[in-house]
Amino acid sequence: MALCVMTGTVTESFLVASIDAGPPNATYPIHKLTIVPFEQEFRCDNAVWGLKFKFHVISGSISPTGFSFVTRGEGKGESWRSCECP
């Protein structure tokens, strides 16, 4: 397991109240946090993780407002809880 602490400025926060996501005809609520990382720390962190895990491209939920960390849609993926497991 790898862990990295990102520091930066929060530009959007939907941690307490949710926001609608998904296609226009079937939206669902999610919680989201968007951060613009401090530039020098971001470059250093990415360089270290890239060297360690041998990657050259980082993909994710990136927009002009920063990186978004999104939860699973509320009520989605909860079917395992209703399972009658032995």
N, C-alpha and C positions, 0 to 999 in steps of 0.2 A: 504494500500500500504506500502511495506517495502522498505527501501533504505539502502544500505551498500556501503561505500566507500572503495575500495580496493587499497592499495598502493603496489607497487612492481616495478620490472624491466620489461620494454617492450622488448620482444624478437622477435616479428614479428608485422609489421604494414602494413596493406593494406587498409588504410583509404582513401588515395587520389587515388591511382591506385587500380583496382580490381584484384582478382585472380580467376581462374577457379575452380569450384567445381562440384560435382555430378558424375554420372557414366561416364565412358570413352566415351560412344557413345552419350551422351547428356549433355555436360557440360554447365554451366551457370556462369556468373560473380557474385561474392559476395565481400563484404568488410569485413575485419577481423582484430581484434586486439588480440594479445596474450600477457598475463602478467604472470610472475612468481611472486607470492605474497611474501612479506616478511614473513618468517616462523612463528615468534612468533605472529604477528598480525593476520595471517591467522588462527592459532589455536585458538586464543582468539575469533575472530569473529565467527568461526564455532561453538565453544562451546556455545556462547550466543544465536545464531540463533537456534541451535539444542535444547537447553533448552526451549527457547521461543515457538517454533513451534512443539516440541516433535518429532524430527526426529533423526535418528542415522546414516543415509547414505546420502552422498551428491553425486549426479550424474551430469555430465555435459561434456562438450567438453574439456577433459583433455589429455595432451600428455607430453612427456619429456620436451617440450619447454614451458609448462605452461597451463593456462586456456585460451581458445579461446572464444571471444565474436564475433559472426558472424551475419551479417545482412541477411535479406531475399534475395534470388536471385533477381538480377535486372530484372524487368519485370514480376516477379512472384507475384501473389496475388494482382494485380492492377486492376482486372476486376470490382471491386466495383465502381471505379471512372467513369466508362462509364455508370453506372446505371442512368436512368432518374427518380430520386427520387422526390416525390411531395414536 
